[in-house]
Amino acid sequence: MSTVALQSDIDTRPIAANGTLVNLLFAAIFWLLLRRRQYRPATRYFLVLALMGNLFTGTGYFLFSGVMNFGDWAAVIRGLEPHWVWQVGLVVVGIASYWASMMVVGAEMEPFAPRVFGLCYTPYFTDGILAGIGGLMNPIGFFYVIASALPSTLGANAGLLSLPFIMPHWKRDGQGERVGLIARSQWWIAAGAVGSLLFIFVLGRGLTWSR
């Protein structure tokens, strides 16, 4: 297992689908956690980003596999006929579920207005840079940086680029809640630095285990 691919000698459809299912499970967990409103701004922003990353990656994979006929869900539909119908189905499911994900993430990001441009664009490009560096460390070749690492970050999270333009046209219900200033935190900076180093130098090099 590395930052760009999970390879297994067990080639079954349930195994191929596991990554997306885990993403969607954790997205549901983070969404439930956000129902509790008593968080500091930095903690709430972290939970929104965690929700976003899991939702966008999970639903974006349907679209990616349908269009490219490559990746986890391409493996899931391999051998199913007529193949083009299943492939089109992945594209349709991907578009619909990704749009729904943008609505969910936008609703959670809206209380941070009018700072959404910085709060959307900063993690998008930071994630892309980390994915590229982590992908360069992987032991199975540069191809997977282009085919997997960058599409799964810059492609899957592309919804962050359009959210700031979509959100001003939405109407909020309720009292117009707003989140306060996100203060600089040495603890969050340290946690991010440690997580980034582990991602690049441990997971980037790959982990191997056998039964």
Secondary structure, 3 states (H helix, E strand, C coil): CCCCCCCCCCCCHHHHHHHHHHHHHHHHHHHHHCCCCCCCHHHHHHHHHHHHHHHHHHHHHHHHHHHHCCCHHHHHCCCCCCHHHHHHHHHHHHHHHHHHHHHHHHHHHHHHCCCHHHHHHHHHHHHHHHHHHHHHCCCCCCHHHHHHHHHHHHHHHHHHHHHHHHHHHCCCCCCCCCCCCCCCCHHHHHHHHHHHHHHHHHHCCCCCCCC
